[in-house]
Amino acid sequence: MTILPSDHDIQTRQTIVRLLSSMASAKEISQYLKRFSQLDAARFAVVKVGGAVLRDDLDALTSSLAFLQDVGLTPIVLHGAGPQLDEELSAAGIGKQTVNGLRVTSPAALAVVRRVFHAQNLRLVEALQRGGARATSIVSGVFEADYLDRDVYGLVGEVRKVDLAPIQASLQAGSIPVIASLGETAGGQILNVNADFAANELVKILQPYKIVFLTGTGGLLDDDGKVIDSINLSTEYQHLMAQPWINGGMRVKIEQVKDLLDKLPPSSSVSITRPAELAKELFTHKGSGTLVRR
Ligand code: X2W
């Protein structure tokens, strides 16, 4: 059965096209399109979607991803579910405890984590399908993990190995792989994996042309709450980390991006933006959100 995109989806995509043509010349857009089309499908883009984006910005996310498929590109999507987990765990009477930004996960918490990850994954896949896009739900079989430190974090995983087979199969079918950040030990124990960490492991293996983190804030914010255009870590890292206004979440994000870029070729960069500006980020010289370089 073919599910036709709704008028709303078509309108949103037309808005994206209008937005693009108002910000960049057709020549600029087609340059990028040509470059991306020449890449091996798995090398185009890894897009990490934070749970806050799934909660607050699903329509823009769906339209932006469906738009990419309309122009023949298939991004690899990996999502988190942080805010949804906070809510569902609290509803289940399980308190929140984090160490170094990671959720301490008991067996009771893991049952909720699994349920919520599955539900959020399906929610995104179904939204994409309703928007006329092909998408494949992948909730297992990608991340082989070990316990990060069982005494400290409980059932939290550190990725040891990435199996690309389910992702490749999805890409070959022209379907967007939508991956949840759950890991599994060699012995079959499911573990909770931080979605930024999982995205980083995917990126290290695939070395995609574009690495995009979609967040609720649309980029890294300065002390006035304004999105910072670009950060050059080689000259600005120390200075940035010494700023009192850099909050905990942002500190972790910058450290993780630095750790990732240190392991990639020097020309690599990471973009942090919002869903509605994904096409602008990909198809214009100016880009959108915050561009982080090494
Ligand atoms: C994360 C997984 C979800 C996540 C957690 O339990 O919150 C650990 O902390 P966001 O929305 O991308 O933050 N796992 C071990 O990372 O989601």
Boltz pocket constraint, residues with backbone or C-beta under 6 A from the ligand:
constraints:
  - pocket:
      binder: B
      contacts: [[A, 49], [A, 50], [A, 51], [A, 52], [A, 79], [A, 80], [A, 81], [A, 82], [A, 83], [A, 85], [A, 101], [A, 102], [A, 103], [A, 156], [A, 157], [A, 181], [A, 192], [A, 193], [A, 194], [A, 195], [A, 196]]
      max_distance: 6.0
